[in-house]
Amino acid sequence: MNATTAGATAPDQGRIVLLTTSHRVAPGLLSWPAWQALRTADRVVCADGAHPQLPYLREAGIRVEETAPTAEELVDDCAGGRTAVVVATGEGDPALTDGLARLAGSGRVPMPDLELLPASYDLPGARLLDLVQVMDRIRLECPWSSQRTHKGLAKYAIEEAYELVEAIEDGDRDELREELGDVLLQVVFHARIAEEDPDAPFSVDDVAGTIVDKLVHRHPHVFGDETADTPEEVRAHWLRTKAAEKQRASVTEGVPLSQPGLALAAKLHSRVRTAGLDVPLPAGEGIGYDLLALAARAESEGTDPEAALRAAARAYRDAIRAVEG
C-alpha cells in the first residue's frame, strides 16, 4: 500500500519503504515485492542488530546497516530519487514513524514517497506459536509452573472445562473466549511437561499431529472418496473408522468412569444403543437406579441429562436469590 504524504512531494525526493515482518513466520520467507524492494534499494537500515531477518538478508547479498537514522536524516538521504528500506523492529520503530509523520504534517519539507510493505504475514493460528513460546519460558523460569506434574494439574483441566461449559450456557462471548483460552492453556501446559519425560517424551506438535491424523482419517467424506450428505451419515463414517482404529473388545472401553454420574450413565446407554445391544437396565432400589433410568431415558430422547440438570439447578439458584431479595 503506497501512502504518499500530505506534504510537498517532488519527483526527485525518492522513496522510504518501511518493511514489516512477522516473527511467527520463519526468517527469510519474504514476499516477492519485499525482495524486490530490498535488492533495488540504495540503502537498507535496521535499528535492531539482533533482528532474526538480518542473517538471511546478508546471505542473500543484501547490505544492511545496523543503525537508527532520524526521520530528517532518512528524508535527506532519499533526495535525488534514492530509495531507503527500513527493516522494522518488533516495536515498529515508533520514533522514526512519528518523526516522518511530523515532517509530512508540517508541509514545509519536500517528502519522499512513504510506503508500508508487509514482507510476511501471520497465517491463521499463528498466535498459537506465541502461546507455546510463553509456556516454554514459564515452565523454565516460574517457581510454581516448573514444579507441576500431569497429576497435579489434572484437577485444573476439569475445572476449566466446567467453566467453559458455564460460559457457553450463559451466552457470554467475552467469557467464552477467555475460557477457551484457559482450556487451551491446559493442553499446552501438559504437552510442555510431556517433553521432559525421560522415557516417552512428546511435544505439542506431536499432540497436534495426532489429532490432525485422526480427524483426516475419520472424515473420509471430506479428505477421501466417500460421500456423506447428512449428519447421520457423517456419524456412521465416524463410528466405523473409530471402531476399526480401536478394535475394542467391549463397547464400554474408553468410557471414563471418573466423569459425573449422569454423563457416565448416558454415555454407557449411548454405547449400548449405538451397538444395537439388548441390555436391560439393572433392577434395584434407591435413587441411584432411578437416576440411571432417567439418564437412559434422556439419552434415548436426545437430551443431555447433565445439561438438563444444570439448567434446572440454575433455575433453582435464581429462585433462591429471588427469595433472598
N, C-alpha and C positions, 0 to 999 in steps of 0.2 A: 504494500500500500504506500503510494507516494504521498507525502504531506508537505507541500510547498508552503512556506511560512507566509504570514500576512505582511512581513517586512518587505523592503525593496529587494527585488531579485534581478540580477544582471546575468546575461548569458555566460559570462566567464567566471562566475562565482563558484562553480564546481558543485560537489555533492558530498554530503555526510550520510553514511549508512550506519544505523545502529543495528547490529546483528545480535539477535537473541537466540538462545539455545535452551533446550530442556535438559536438566541434569538426569531426567528419568529415561533418556534415550542414550544409547551407547555413544561415547565420544567419537567423532569422525564421521558419523552418519548425518550429513547435512544435505539440504535440498540443493538441486542444481543451480537455481538462482543465487544461492548463498556462495557456492563455489565460484560461480562466475564473478560475483562482486569481489570476492577475496583475490582472485587471480588478476583482475584488471585494476585493482586499487593502486593508487600511488603510495598510500600509507595505510598500514594496519596497526592498530594500537589495542592494548588490553591492560587495564589497571590491576588485574589480578594475575600475578606471576604463577599462581598455582591453579589457574583455570584448567579444567580437565581437557579442554579442546586444544590447548597450545601444543602439546607434543605431536598431535595428529596434523595440525596445520603446518607445523615446521617440517614434518616428514613429507608432506605434500609439496614442499618448496615455498611455502608462504612465509615471508619475513614478518614477524610480529614483534613490535616494540612493547616492552613491559613498562608502560608509562601512563600517567593520567593527565592528559592535557586539559587546560581550561577551555571553556566554550570559546573565548576570544582567540586563543591560540589555534584551535581547530578551524575556526572560521577563516582566520588569516592563512592557514596552511592550505586551504582549498582554493584560494584566489588563483585565477588563471586557468580555471577549469579542471583543477585536480580533484580526485576522489579520495576521501578518507573513510575507512571502515573501522568502526569501534566494536570490538568483541565484548558485548556487555557482560558484566559480572552478575553473580546471582542476585545482587541487590538492585540491579538495573541501572547503576551509575546515576543516581538522582542528582548529584551535584552538577554533572555535565548536562543532563537533560533540562534541569531547571535553568541553568545558565543560558542554554540555547533558546529556551522559551522567553527569557527576559530580553535577550538581544533581538529576537524576532518581534516581540511585542513593542519594543521601543520605536521601531520604524526608522531608526537612524542608521542602521548598519545594513549594508548590502549582504543578504544572506544566501548561502548555498542552498540547493535543494536538500531537504531533510527527508530521509526515508527510514521507516522501521521495517526491517526484513527478518521475519521469523525463519531461522535456519533449520529448526527441528521442532516438532510438535509432540505434545503428550497424546498417547493413544488412550482409548477408554480403559480404565482400570489402572492407569499409571500411578495414581496416588497410593495404590497398594504397595508399591516399591518403597514409598516413604514410610509406611507402617512397618514394613519388615526391617528397615534400617533403624527406625526409632526403637523397635522392640529389641533389636540386637544390642543397641547401646544400653538400654535399660537393664537388660539381662546381665551385661558385663559390669555396670557401674552402680546399680541401685542395690543397697544392702538387703532390702526386703525381696525384691524380684529375683536377685541372684540365688536365693536360697529356696525358691519354690520348686515343688515337685508336681508330677501329674496328680498324685493322690491328694496333695494339699490344695490343689486348685479345683478339684472336681466339683466341690460344692458351689463354687462361683459360676461354673458353667450352667448348673441347674438354676441358680438364682437369676442369672442374666436371661436365660430362656424364658422364665416366668415373667420377668419384667418386659420382655419383648412382646409376649402374648398380651399382657395388660395394655401396652401401648397400642397394639392392633385393635383390641376391643374398645379402647377409649376413643379411637379415631384421631389421636393426636399426632399430626405429621412430624412435628419437631421431635417429640419423644420417640416416635418410630425410628427416625433417622439416628438418633443418639443410641437407642437400644440395639439397633442393628450393628452399630459400631462396637458396642460392648460385647456382643456375641462374637463378632469377627475378631476382636482382641483375644478372646479365649482360644480361638483356633490358632492364631499366630503365636500366642504365648506357648501353647502346648507343643506346637511344631518347633519352636526355638529350643525348648527344653529337650525335645527328642533328638536334636542334633548332637547333644552331648552324651548320648547313650554309648557306652563303650562296646557293646556287642551288636546292636541293631539300630544304628543311627538313621534318621531320615530328616528331611528338611521340609519347609513349607512348599517348595517346588515339587517334592515327591507327593505331598498331600494333594496339591492342585492337579498334578499329573494323574493321580489315581482316580480322582472324581471326574476329570475330563474323559479318561478312557472309559469309565463306567457309563457316563452319560451318552457318549457316542455309541457304545455297544448296545445300550438299552433303547436307543432311538433309531432303529433301522429304517423307519419311515421318514426320517429326516436326513440321515447320513448314509443310508443304504438304498437297496432296491425295493424294499417292502413299502406298502401303502397303508395309510390309516386316515380315515375321514371323520371319525367320531372319537370323543374321549374314551368310549368303551373299547374301541379297537386299540387305542394307544395303551390303555391299561392292560389289555390282553398281551400286547407285544412286551410290555414291561415285565409282566409276571412270567411269561415264557422264558425270556432271556435271564431273568433273575433266578428262576428255578434251575436253568442249565448251569449257571455260574456256581450256585451254592451247593447243589447236589445234597440237599438236606435229607436226613432220614426221617425227620418229623416236621410237621408244619409249625410246631412250637419253637423250633430252633430260631434263634435271632430275636426272640421277643424278650426284651429286658424285664426281668421280674422286679426291678427296683423302681419302675415307673409308678405313678399314682394308681390306686386300685381300680377306679372306674376305667381309666385308659387301658390298663392291663386286661381287664375283663373284655372290653370292647375289641381290643386287638386280637385276643385269642378267638373270640367269636368270629371276627372277620376272617382269620386264617381258616377256620373250620368251614365257614360258608363258602369262601373262595375255592377251597379244595373239594367242595361237594361232599364232605364227610357227614355222616349221620351220627352226631354225638349229642345225646340229650344232656341238658344241664343237670348237674348233680343235685340230688334232692337233699334237703337239710333244713333245719330250723334255725331261725335267727336272722338278724338284719343283714349279715354278710351274704347269705343266699338270696335274700330279697334284692339286695343291690346288684348282685350278679345277674339276676333275671332282668332287672331294669336296664342294666348296661347292655345286655344282649339284645333286648328289645329296641333300645335306642340305635344300636349299630345296624340292626336289620332295617330300620326306618330311615337310615342315612343321617342320623343325628349324632354329634359328638357328645357323649354323656358328660365328659369333663367340662366342655364349654357350656353345656346346658346348666350344669350345676353351678358353675361360676356366675353365669348370668342371674340365676335365681339368688345366689348368695349376695351379689351386688345389689339386687333389688331389696334384699333383707337389710343390708348395710344402710341403704338410703332411707329405709323405713325407720331404722334405729336412730339415725341422725335427725329425722323429722320429729320424732318424739322428744329427743333431747333438746330440740329447739335450736 
